[in-house]
Amino acid sequence: MSSIRPYHPADRDDVYAVCVRTGASGGDATGLYSSDDLLPDIFAGPYVAYQPDLAFVVDTGDHVAGYVIGVADSLAFADWYEAEWLPGFVAKHPLEAARDERDRRVIGFGLDVRGAIVPEVDRYPAHLHIDLLPELQGQGFGRSLIRTLLNALRERGVPGVYLTMSATNHGARAFYERLGFAELPSSTPEAPALAISTDAQV
């Protein structure tokens, strides 16, 4: 029976695998980039390294098949990322070694963590990433993961949380809107940004 629990360090490889297998607008990104670690080294690894107490996973009993990860203070996270995570990222994923424009674009995300911080960060200081393998989708785990993270952020006095997403991931957009996420005024068509209060009932 699958259940939600806090992240453990031993879950890291499974979290990386989920990130890759959902990294192509919800589809499998295995083999799309020069390294299968590229996406999770940006969108998963630094989060569980920096604030593992804001990471929650869906444990099937055999493996982790979904997660929500977040940081309570996006600006503080960016400071840590640049000082602690970025040097290793640059060494592992040098821009000059990118095999194509798709590689270069994603590496660029990893080099510019502040570029994803929304202007509304004072109202929504936290941000999150959530991914579920197809085997878990449609069973309510996504909503439960979001609710779990909102509760944890509210307990820390964080007023709101945002996320950015791929404009082509229409299923994810519909999911977020059903939960009450609203598009921010600063949002762009290429990378929509949605946010929600931690007081929201999802």
N, C-alpha and C positions, 0 to 999 in steps of 0.2 A: 504494500500500500504506500503510495507516494505521499510525502509530507514535507512541509516547509520547516526549516530549521536554520539556525545561524551558520554562517560560513566557518569552515575549519581549514587550516593551512593545507591539509591533505587533499582538499577539494580543488586545488589550483589547476591541476592538469585537466580535470573535467570542465572547469569553468572556461579554460582556454579552448577546449574542444567545442563547447556550446557556442562560444563567441564566433568561431570559424564557421561552424555549420549553420549559423543564422546570419552570417555577415554579408550576404549578397541580397540586400533588401528583404531579409527574412529567409532567403534560400541559402544553399550550401556554397560557401566561398572557398572550399578546399581547392588548392592548386591555382587560385586566381592571381596570387601575388608571389613575389620572389621567395617569400617565406610564409608558412602558415602561422607563424608567430606574429606577423606584422599587425594584424587587426587587434588581437588580444593584448599585444604590448602597448597599444594605445587605449583601448576601450575597456579593458578588464584588469590586466596586471597591475597598473598603478593604483587602481582603486582598492583592490584587496591588500595591497602593500601599505597604502596610506591610512585607510580607515576600515579595517576588516570588521569592526563592530557594526558597520552599516551595510554589510553584505549578508544576504539571505539566499538560501538555495532550496531547490526542490529535489529531495532525495528519493529515488525510486526504490531504494533498498539495495540496488546493484551499482548505481552511479548517480551523479548529479546530472539532471536533464534540463535545468533551468535556473535562473538566478535573477535577482535585482541587486544592483550595487550602486552606491551613491557616496557623496561627500556632503557634509553639512555646510561647508564654507568654500565656495568655488574659488574665491580669490586666494585663500590660504592654501588650498590644494594646488593652485597654479604656482605659487611660490615654492612649495615643496617639490612639485614636478620638475621645475626648471633646475632646482639645485641638486636634487637627489636622483631623479629618474632619467632626465634628459641625457646626461652624459652616457649612460649605458645604452640608451635607445639609439643615439647617434652612432656609437661604436658598432652596434648590432645591425642597424639598418641605414648605412650611409646613403645619402641622396644620390651620390655619383654612381652607386651600384644598382640603382633602380633599373629594372629591365624594360620598362615601358612607361607611358604617360600615366596609366592607371596606378602603377607603383609610386611614381613621383607624387601624384596627387594625395595618396593616402599617407605616405611618409611626411608630406607637408602638414597634414593634420597633427601628426605626432611631434613635429617641430614647433608648432604654434598652438600650444594649449590655451593661451589667452584668447585666441581667435574665436573660440566657441563660447566664451562667456557673454551672456546677454546683457544689454544695457540696463535691464530691469533687475539686476542682481541684488540690489538692496532689498527689494520686495521678495525676491525668490533666490536666496543665497545658495541653496542646495541645488545639485543636479544629479541625475540618475541615468543608468542604463539598465534595460531589462531584456532578457532573451529567454525563449523557451523552445526546446526542440519540438518538432511536429507531434511526437508521441504524447506530449502534455497539453497541446493546444486544445481549446474548446472545453476544458474541464474546470475552469474557474481559477486556475493557479495564477494566471496573470493578475487578475483582480486582487487575489489574496496577497501576492507578493507586494503589489503597490500599497495595499492597506497596511501591511507589516512595516514597510519602510516609512510611510507617512506617520505611523504611530511612533516609531523610533525617533524620527526627526522632531515631531511635536514634543516629545519628552525632553528633547534637548533645547527647546525654545526656538526652533527654526520655523519661521512663518510660512515659507513656501519653497517649492522645488520646481525646476524646469528640466526639460530635455530637448535635445535637437534630434532630428531624424532625417532619413532619406525621403525626398519628395516622392519617390517611386514606390514606397512601402505603404500602399493604400490600406492594407489590412491593419497595420499598426496604427495608422492615423484614425481609422474608425474605432479601434479599441480604446485609444486614449480619449477620444471625444465621448465615448459612452461612459467613461469613468468621471468625466467632468473637466478634463484638461481643456484649456482655451488657448488659442493662438495669441502670442504676444505681439504688441504693435511693432516691435523691431524685427519680427519674423521675415524671412525672405522666401521666395518661391523655391529656390534651390535647396535650402536647408531650413525647413519649418521649425520654429521653436514654440513649444507648448508648455504651459505651466499650470500649477494647481496649488491651492492653499493646503497646508498640512491639517487644517481643521475640516477639510472636505470629507464627507461620508461617501466612500467609494464601494 
